[in-house]
Amino acid sequence: MHLMRWRQAAGTTAAGTALACLAALPIAVPVHATVTKDSTLTLTVDGRVRTARVHLPNPMPDVRKVPLVLSFHGLLGSGDGQQALSQFNHVSNENGFIAVYPEGYQRSWNDGRRDTPSNRDGVKDVKFVRALLDQLAKQYPVDSGRVFALGMSNGGFFAQRLGCVMGSRFAAIATVASVMPKTSAKRCKPAEPLSVLMIMGTADPLVPYRGGRFGRATLLSAKSSAKLWRERARCKEPTESALPDTAQDGTTTRVLVANKCKAGAAVKLYTVDGGGHTWPGGLQYLPEATIGRTSRDFDASRTIWTFFAGHAR
């Protein structure tokens, strides 16, 4: 589907608006911060009012410091939509971490590809994230060694950009329905090895699994994107296995794993054969004819948290 037609289709439904298309960029930080409610944090960054939804685990763990996960929505999405898609608040409650859902500028993130409002208007989203992390650390008992970022589509590209330029602030990142733009790959030099988990469907009608043109950008394939992260983390050769086909829903999943990386890092690629521009185990937010199939063989949210939980700085 052409990107413009996708935007029109996604804009016609509230659920579809929750996630749609694109990715991630790096930025930096000026801040005035207030909390209007215990669930909404407001920052002023470069004269723009920016917000993020903050979910505290229920119950809050009786410990000094807790992990923090930033979850970035897709193009045309929202923080609430990202939570509805992934149901990550449930995972937060079960495992005792703070889940934060930042809101993108005009429902987009600056991923460096010039295809989103945030890109075109030169919005410094990386700066916003730095300010957000600083403010969250002031207001909540955040364990600085267990800070993570994940994203869907546009948010996944953005999470990778954060890994490239702010890798020292994150213990691991995870992406769903996104790969690495070639221009970002050339500039991606994390200060230290970073653990990365990627989930990508082979039948994604928007972000091509095998790479190629995507709007104004040229993308690496999913396998090449994972290889880039393995190289950056100085991993040894990966091994591949298959998940059980428990759902028999027309999808199967292969997992390419490199655990032997520097500084205890790991890189994983979940290839969902037959999977679409979707969140495995999550909401089928638009018809299969539009976005492809959602796999039920595994729960992406719990898979991502299990990966995060095994990596700390």
ChimeraX attribute file (.defattr): number of C-alpha atoms within 10 A of each C-alpha:
attribute: neighborCount
match mode: 1-to-1
recipient: residues
	/A:1	10
	/A:2	10
	/A:3	14
	/A:4	10
	/A:5	10
	/A:6	16
	/A:7	17
	/A:8	11
	/A:9	15
	/A:10	24
	/A:11	16
	/A:12	10
	/A:13	12
	/A:14	15
	/A:15	21
	/A:16	23
	/A:17	25
	/A:18	25
	/A:19	31
	/A:20	31
	/A:21	28
	/A:22	31
	/A:23	35
	/A:24	34
	/A:25	29
	/A:26	25
	/A:27	20
	/A:28	16
	/A:29	17
	/A:30	14
	/A:31	19
	/A:32	13
	/A:33	18
	/A:34	14
	/A:35	15
	/A:36	9
	/A:37	10
	/A:38	10
	/A:39	12
	/A:40	16
	/A:41	22
	/A:42	20
	/A:43	21
	/A:44	18
	/A:45	22
	/A:46	16
	/A:47	10
	/A:48	11
	/A:49	14
	/A:50	19
	/A:51	22
	/A:52	23
	/A:53	21
	/A:54	21
	/A:55	19
	/A:56	20
	/A:57	19
	/A:58	15
	/A:59	11
	/A:60	14
	/A:61	14
	/A:62	8
	/A:63	8
	/A:64	8
	/A:65	15
	/A:66	22
	/A:67	21
	/A:68	27
	/A:69	24
	/A:70	24
	/A:71	29
	/A:72	34
	/A:73	36
	/A:74	34
	/A:75	27
	/A:76	25
	/A:77	28
	/A:78	27
	/A:79	24
	/A:80	17
	/A:81	21
	/A:82	25
	/A:83	21
	/A:84	16
	/A:85	24
	/A:86	21
	/A:87	17
	/A:88	24
	/A:89	21
	/A:90	16
	/A:91	19
	/A:92	24
	/A:93	18
	/A:94	13
	/A:95	20
	/A:96	20
	/A:97	27
	/A:98	25
	/A:99	25
	/A:100	26
	/A:101	25
	/A:102	25
	/A:103	21
	/A:104	27
	/A:105	23
	/A:106	13
	/A:107	20
	/A:108	30
	/A:109	34
	/A:110	31
	/A:111	29
	/A:112	22
	/A:113	22
	/A:114	15
	/A:115	21
	/A:116	25
	/A:117	17
	/A:118	22
	/A:119	21
	/A:120	12
	/A:121	11
	/A:122	13
	/A:123	22
	/A:124	20
	/A:125	27
	/A:126	24
	/A:127	19
	/A:128	27
	/A:129	20
	/A:130	20
	/A:131	22
	/A:132	26
	/A:133	17
	/A:134	13
	/A:135	19
	/A:136	18
	/A:137	14
	/A:138	10
	/A:139	11
	/A:140	13
	/A:141	15
	/A:142	20
	/A:143	16
	/A:144	18
	/A:145	17
	/A:146	22
	/A:147	25
	/A:148	27
	/A:149	27
	/A:150	28
	/A:151	29
	/A:152	34
	/A:153	29
	/A:154	35
	/A:155	35
	/A:156	34
	/A:157	34
	/A:158	33
	/A:159	33
	/A:160	33
	/A:161	28
	/A:162	28
	/A:163	32
	/A:164	23
	/A:165	19
	/A:166	21
	/A:167	22
	/A:168	18
	/A:169	19
	/A:170	23
	/A:171	24
	/A:172	31
	/A:173	28
	/A:174	31
	/A:175	29
	/A:176	27
	/A:177	32
	/A:178	37
	/A:179	30
	/A:180	26
	/A:181	26
	/A:182	18
	/A:183	14
	/A:184	21
	/A:185	17
	/A:186	9
	/A:187	11
	/A:188	20
	/A:189	16
	/A:190	18
	/A:191	14
	/A:192	17
	/A:193	25
	/A:194	28
	/A:195	32
	/A:196	26
	/A:197	23
	/A:198	27
	/A:199	26
	/A:200	30
	/A:201	31
	/A:202	21
	/A:203	20
	/A:204	23
	/A:205	18
	/A:206	23
	/A:207	27
	/A:208	23
	/A:209	23
	/A:210	15
	/A:211	19
	/A:212	15
	/A:213	12
	/A:214	17
	/A:215	17
	/A:216	9
	/A:217	16
	/A:218	15
	/A:219	25
	/A:220	24
	/A:221	21
	/A:222	26
	/A:223	18
	/A:224	15
	/A:225	21
	/A:226	24
	/A:227	19
	/A:228	18
	/A:229	27
	/A:230	28
	/A:231	15
	/A:232	20
	/A:233	24
	/A:234	19
	/A:235	22
	/A:236	14
	/A:237	14
	/A:238	18
	/A:239	11
	/A:240	12
	/A:241	11
	/A:242	12
	/A:243	13
	/A:244	12
	/A:245	15
	/A:246	11
	/A:247	12
	/A:248	11
	/A:249	14
	/A:250	14
	/A:251	22
	/A:252	22
	/A:253	24
	/A:254	15
	/A:255	18
	/A:256	21
	/A:257	20
	/A:258	23
	/A:259	18
	/A:260	17
	/A:261	21
	/A:262	17
	/A:263	14
	/A:264	16
	/A:265	24
	/A:266	27
	/A:267	28
	/A:268	24
	/A:269	25
	/A:270	24
	/A:271	22
	/A:272	25
	/A:273	18
	/A:274	18
	/A:275	29
	/A:276	28
	/A:277	31
	/A:278	28
	/A:279	28
	/A:280	26
	/A:281	18
	/A:282	20
	/A:283	15
	/A:284	19
	/A:285	24
	/A:286	21
	/A:287	11
	/A:288	14
	/A:289	9
	/A:290	17
	/A:291	23
	/A:292	21
	/A:293	26
	/A:294	25
	/A:295	28
	/A:296	20
	/A:297	20
	/A:298	19
	/A:299	14
	/A:300	22
	/A:301	23
	/A:302	19
	/A:303	14
	/A:304	22
	/A:305	19
	/A:306	13
	/A:307	19
	/A:308	24
	/A:309	16
	/A:310	14
	/A:311	19
	/A:312	18
	/A:313	16
